[in-house]
Amino acid sequence: MLTLKQLVYKEIFEMKERRKKETFGTYYIFYILTIIYTITIPVAIHVDGTFDILYSYIFLWIGYISIWFLYNYLYAVKENGTMQNIFLKYQFIPVDMDMLFLAKIIILARFIIIHILPAQILAFIYRAYCVYKYSCKFFDVLLLLPVISGIIYFIILSIIIYKRRRAAIL
């Protein structure tokens, strides 16, 4: 039986290999969208404190599309030209499905943190600049938009992974 730590490392390695083989390098789109996500943070955080819902939606959708594009490989594997549920692959390997699900959630959290952390740091830096330059208030909802969006992405993708796990068990 594999330990949780071994399973996490194995899954990260296999996910990278699947992305390289199955997408012919197009997984770099995730990194490009992550950069766009990080750069759009000043657009979403206005100086005067007004809440522009259009910018917030654009910001959230760029993040969601980039994370979905990459994390499809957390619960799907391409076999014989079709996408299959990855939990079905592990039915014949001596792995506890609950431990595999936990490993997938840990990997998901790890990559969402990598995705959200630069945007949140940039948001704090930009807000500190705005406080210094324009004398606006530091804390508001828009300042924490990257963290809020990360929590939303984590919940959505965790539910998707859980449904894939349940479908493999039934």
C-alpha positions as CSV (number, residue, x, y, z in Angstrom):
1,M,0.0,0.0,0.0
2,L,1.2,3.5,-0.8
3,T,1.4,6.1,1.9
4,L,-0.4,9.4,1.3
5,K,2.9,11.3,0.7
6,Q,4.0,8.7,-1.9
7,L,0.6,8.9,-3.6
8,V,0.7,12.7,-3.8
9,Y,4.2,12.7,-5.4
10,K,3.2,9.9,-7.8
11,E,0.0,11.7,-8.8
12,I,1.9,15.0,-9.4
13,F,4.4,13.2,-11.6
14,E,1.8,11.2,-13.5
15,M,-0.3,14.4,-14.0
16,K,2.7,16.2,-15.5
17,E,3.4,13.2,-17.8
18,R,-0.2,13.0,-18.9
19,R,-0.2,16.8,-19.7
20,K,2.9,16.5,-21.8
21,K,1.8,13.4,-23.7
22,E,-1.8,14.2,-24.2
23,T,-1.8,17.9,-24.9
24,F,1.5,18.3,-26.9
25,G,2.6,21.1,-24.6
26,T,-0.6,23.1,-24.6
27,Y,-0.7,22.9,-20.8
28,Y,1.5,26.0,-21.0
29,I,-1.8,27.8,-21.6
30,F,-2.4,27.4,-17.9
31,Y,0.7,29.4,-17.1
32,I,-0.2,32.1,-19.6
33,L,-3.6,32.4,-18.1
34,T,-2.1,32.5,-14.6
35,I,0.0,35.5,-15.7
36,I,-3.0,37.2,-17.1
37,Y,-4.9,36.4,-13.9
38,T,-2.1,38.0,-11.8
39,I,-1.8,41.0,-14.1
40,T,-5.6,41.8,-14.1
41,I,-5.7,42.2,-10.3
42,P,-5.1,46.0,-10.6
43,V,-8.0,46.2,-13.0
44,A,-10.3,44.5,-10.5
45,I,-9.2,46.6,-7.5
46,H,-10.2,50.2,-8.1
47,V,-8.6,53.1,-6.3
48,D,-11.8,54.9,-5.3
49,G,-13.3,51.7,-3.8
50,T,-16.2,51.3,-6.3
51,F,-17.2,47.8,-7.1
52,D,-17.3,47.2,-10.8
53,I,-19.0,43.8,-11.3
54,L,-17.9,43.4,-14.9
55,Y,-14.2,43.5,-14.0
56,S,-14.8,41.1,-11.2
57,Y,-16.6,38.6,-13.5
58,I,-13.8,38.8,-16.0
59,F,-11.2,38.3,-13.3
60,L,-13.1,35.2,-11.9
61,W,-13.6,33.6,-15.3
62,I,-10.0,34.0,-16.4
63,G,-9.0,32.2,-13.2
64,Y,-11.6,29.5,-13.5
65,I,-10.8,28.7,-17.1
66,S,-7.1,28.5,-16.4
67,I,-7.6,26.3,-13.4
68,W,-10.1,24.1,-15.1
69,F,-7.9,23.7,-18.1
70,L,-5.1,22.3,-16.0
71,Y,-7.0,20.4,-13.4
72,N,-9.0,18.3,-15.9
73,Y,-6.0,16.0,-15.5
74,L,-6.7,15.5,-11.9
75,Y,-9.7,13.3,-12.6
76,A,-9.4,12.3,-16.3
77,V,-7.0,10.3,-18.2
78,K,-6.8,9.7,-22.0
79,E,-6.9,6.0,-22.9
80,N,-7.5,4.7,-26.4
81,G,-8.3,8.1,-27.7
82,T,-11.1,8.8,-25.2
83,M,-11.1,10.6,-21.8
84,Q,-11.8,8.2,-19.0
85,N,-12.4,8.6,-15.2
86,I,-9.0,8.3,-13.5
87,F,-10.6,6.6,-10.5
88,L,-11.6,3.7,-12.7
89,K,-7.9,3.2,-13.5
90,Y,-7.1,2.7,-9.9
91,Q,-9.7,0.1,-9.2
92,F,-7.3,-2.7,-10.1
93,I,-4.3,-1.2,-8.2
94,P,-4.1,-1.7,-4.4
95,V,-4.9,1.9,-3.5
96,D,-7.5,3.0,-1.0
97,M,-10.0,5.2,-2.9
98,D,-10.4,7.5,0.1
99,M,-6.6,8.1,0.2
100,L,-6.5,8.7,-3.5
101,F,-9.3,11.2,-3.2
102,L,-7.4,13.0,-0.4
103,A,-4.3,13.0,-2.5
104,K,-6.2,14.6,-5.4
105,I,-7.6,17.2,-3.1
106,I,-4.1,18.0,-1.7
107,I,-2.8,18.3,-5.3
108,L,-5.7,20.6,-6.1
109,A,-5.0,22.8,-3.1
110,R,-1.3,23.0,-3.9
111,F,-1.9,24.1,-7.5
112,I,-4.6,26.6,-6.5
113,I,-2.2,28.2,-4.0
114,I,0.4,28.4,-6.7
115,H,-2.2,30.1,-8.9
116,I,-3.7,32.5,-6.3
117,L,-0.6,33.5,-4.2
118,P,1.1,35.8,-6.8
119,A,-2.3,37.6,-7.5
120,Q,-2.9,38.1,-3.7
121,I,0.6,39.4,-3.2
122,L,0.2,41.8,-6.1
123,A,-3.2,42.9,-4.7
124,F,-1.6,43.8,-1.3
125,I,1.2,45.7,-3.0
126,Y,-1.2,47.6,-5.3
127,R,-3.5,48.4,-2.4
128,A,-0.6,49.7,-0.3
129,Y,0.5,51.9,-3.2
130,C,-3.1,53.2,-3.5
131,V,-3.2,54.0,0.2
132,Y,0.1,55.9,0.0
133,K,-0.8,57.7,-3.3
134,Y,-4.5,58.3,-3.0
135,S,-5.3,57.9,0.7
136,C,-7.9,55.2,0.2
137,K,-8.8,52.6,2.7
138,F,-6.7,49.4,2.8
139,F,-9.2,46.6,3.6
140,D,-12.3,45.8,1.6
141,V,-13.8,42.9,-0.3
142,L,-11.9,43.6,-3.6
143,L,-8.5,43.3,-1.8
144,L,-9.3,39.7,-0.9
145,L,-10.8,38.8,-4.4
146,P,-7.9,36.3,-5.2
147,V,-8.4,34.4,-2.0
148,I,-12.2,34.4,-2.4
149,S,-11.9,33.2,-6.0
150,G,-9.4,30.5,-4.9
151,I,-11.9,29.2,-2.3
152,I,-14.6,29.1,-4.9
153,Y,-12.4,27.3,-7.4
154,F,-11.4,24.8,-4.7
155,I,-15.0,24.0,-3.8
156,I,-16.2,23.6,-7.4
157,L,-13.3,21.4,-8.4
158,S,-13.5,19.3,-5.2
159,I,-17.1,18.6,-5.9
160,I,-16.2,17.6,-9.5
161,I,-13.5,15.2,-8.2
162,Y,-15.8,13.8,-5.6
163,K,-18.5,13.1,-8.2
164,R,-15.9,11.3,-10.4
165,R,-14.8,9.3,-7.4
166,R,-18.4,8.3,-6.6
167,A,-19.1,7.4,-10.2
168,A,-16.0,5.0,-10.2
169,I,-17.2,3.3,-7.0
170,L,-20.8,2.7,-8.2
